[in-house]
Each structure stands twice: as C-alpha cells, then as structure tokens.
C-alpha cells in the first residue's frame, strides 16, 4: 500500500525533479560502493576496529559513571581534586627543648663509682614486678605500651651511668620510638615480654632494623646488650633503646641544653621535619607525665 502511494507521489513530480533525485540516488550508490571498497582494504579494516574500540570504551565509561557515580576521577565530575596539605614548617629552633618529664626513678642503677651498670631489683631483667613496672603502669594514660615504656625508663637510668653529663630523658627515646615504629607496633606488630618484637621490623628504604630503626652499619658501630642476655639484637627493644641512648649522647652532648638536644636528634635523622615530630611527641610525653 505504502509502496503504491510512493510511486504515485513520485509520478506527480516534475521530470526535472525526478532527474535530480535520480542523480542523487546514483551518487549515493557510488558513495556506498566506494565506502565498501575502502572498508575491505587493510587500512579501512583498521579504522573500523579503532572506531569500534573507541565506541566500546566510551560506552563502558558512560555506563560506569551512571552505575557508580563516584568511581571516576575528580575531573569527570567537574571538580578538581583537593591538594594534600603541606606539612607544617619547622618551628623548633636550637633554643627549644622538650619537657623532660617525670624521671623513671630517682635512685642510682649499678655501681656509679666504676661506671659499669649492674643488675638490680629495679631492672626489668631481674624479673617479677619492679619499680619500673609500677612506674610504667602509672603512665598508662600516655598510650605507650608498658613493655616499651619500661625499656625507655631503664635506658634513662643506664645512660645516667654510662653517659654521665648527657642527661638523656626517657621522653626523647620515647619520641624517637613513636616516630620510627610507633613503639614497635607498626604494621600490627607488638613487643613481647622478652623485649623482642613479634615479627622483625625491617624498613623499606635502607633495611632499617628493629623498633628504633637502626641502619645495619650504624647498629654494628653502636650495638648494645641492654637486657644483659649476652645477645646484641636490634629487634630487642632493650638493646635497641640502649644503643640509641649511647648514640644520642656521644660526643659529650648535654641534652638538657636546647642546642645539645637538637644536635643529638638531628644526628639520628638529619631532617627538620623528623626533629619536629620527635620534639612534639617527647614534649607531649613530658608534659603529660608531670601533671
């Protein structure tokens, strides 16, 4: 029916219009034949594949945008990603030093006349509940694991004998331990009763070792046996903290002076942002422990 109607309408057209229409149809036919020949050529087939791939990719992205609107990059929503906040500039100067905090214990450790520390009832290695254990329990609000806090306090006492004049506070050791490995708990780790970490902590940059993150070469120079078990183990917090204390105090430094404290921590890791982090944490521990 529709075909007969189309023929009648075509017949009603003037001859000149029919000739124009016929030429247009012939031109369209030639265009279609040329396109077909082009598509059969290698270049044509490649073009079709590229176009099909582009259409498929566009359709996939569009479908993903509609199904999961938040899955695309920020620019696809007309918004620019917010830049990460830059770390605050260093505000610490050699004229500042963190609060020292409550001393771990007032009594001497070992024989102060010879300078060689010995085991005593206040040493964690002596076993059982000790004065250091009670001291650490009283500072539980600081959020430092008790076993780590005992190691920091004991290292202060031992350092007072082995490094006279250094005046190293446990808060500085705790500030470094917090900055390096969150007191040996980074990555879900923990410190066991014997002072060793549950699994060895190895840094990703330079194979730093243990809760205080000693470089292998630095450990060889400064290794210590903090718990007197005959083993020098960087993964034992007692050994690592004692070695860190010796390192910080070498060269006759006095850590009660701002410049001496700054120089010591800066030598541990010569970066201003690192020194600032240690300062902030050590100062916080010092202030909270004396409240």
NORMOBEL-V530893 format. One record per backbone hydrogen bond with DSSP energy under -1.0 kcal/mol. CO is the residue of the C=O (numbers start at 1). NH is the residue of the N-H. E is the energy in kcal/mol with one decimal. If there is no record, write none. Layout:
# NORMOBEL-V530893
CO;NH;E  CO;NH;E
This chain:
# NORMOBEL-V530893
1;5;-2.0  2;6;-2.1  3;7;-2.2  4;8;-2.3  5;9;-2.0  6;10;-2.3  7;11;-2.5  8;12;-1.3  10;13;-1.1  14;18;-1.9  15;19;-2.3  16;20;-2.1  17;21;-2.3  18;22;-2.7  19;23;-2.5  20;24;-2.1  21;25;-2.3  22;26;-2.6  23;27;-2.6  24;28;-2.4  25;29;-2.2  26;30;-2.5  27;31;-2.4  28;32;-2.5  29;33;-2.5  30;34;-2.4  31;35;-2.5  32;36;-2.2  33;37;-2.3  34;38;-2.4  35;39;-2.3  36;40;-1.6  41;45;-2.3  42;46;-2.2  43;47;-2.2  44;48;-2.3  45;49;-2.2  46;50;-2.6  47;51;-2.6  48;52;-2.6  49;53;-2.6  50;54;-2.6  51;55;-2.4  52;56;-2.4  53;57;-2.6  54;58;-2.4  55;59;-2.4  56;60;-2.3  57;61;-2.6  58;62;-2.4  59;63;-2.5  60;64;-2.6  61;65;-2.3  62;66;-2.0  63;67;-2.6  64;68;-3.1  68;71;-2.1  73;76;-1.3  74;77;-1.7  74;79;-1.7  75;78;-1.3  93;96;-2.8  111;115;-1.4  116;111;-1.2  120;123;-1.8  123;126;-1.8  124;127;-1.5  130;134;-2.1  131;135;-2.6  132;136;-2.7  133;137;-2.3  134;138;-2.1  137;140;-1.4  139;142;-2.0  140;143;-1.8  145;149;-2.5  146;150;-2.5  147;151;-1.4  148;152;-2.2  149;153;-2.6  150;154;-2.6  151;155;-2.2  152;156;-1.7  153;157;-1.7  154;158;-2.7  155;159;-2.6  156;160;-1.6  158;162;-2.9  159;163;-3.0  163;166;-2.1  166;255;-3.0  169;172;-1.0  169;173;-1.1  170;174;-2.6  171;175;-2.3  172;176;-2.1  173;177;-2.7  174;178;-2.6  175;179;-1.9  176;180;-2.7  177;181;-2.0  177;183;-2.2  178;182;-1.1  181;185;-1.3  181;186;-1.6  185;188;-1.1  186;189;-1.1  190;198;-3.0  192;195;-2.1  195;237;-3.0  196;192;-3.3  201;210;-1.9  208;203;-3.1  209;214;-2.3  210;213;-1.3  214;209;-2.7  215;219;-2.8  216;220;-1.9  217;221;-1.2  218;222;-2.0  219;223;-1.9  225;228;-1.0  233;236;-1.8  235;197;-1.6  236;240;-3.0  237;241;-2.5  238;242;-1.7  239;243;-2.3  240;244;-2.2  241;245;-2.2  242;246;-2.1  243;247;-2.3  244;248;-2.6  245;249;-1.8  254;257;-1.4  257;261;-2.6  258;262;-2.6  259;263;-2.4  260;264;-1.9  261;265;-2.3  262;266;-2.5  263;267;-1.6  264;268;-1.1  265;269;-1.5  269;271;-3.0  271;275;-2.3  272;276;-2.3  273;277;-1.9  274;278;-2.5  275;279;-2.6  276;280;-2.7  277;281;-2.2  278;282;-2.9  279;283;-2.8  280;284;-1.9  281;285;-2.6  282;286;-2.5  283;287;-2.5  284;288;-2.5  285;289;-1.9
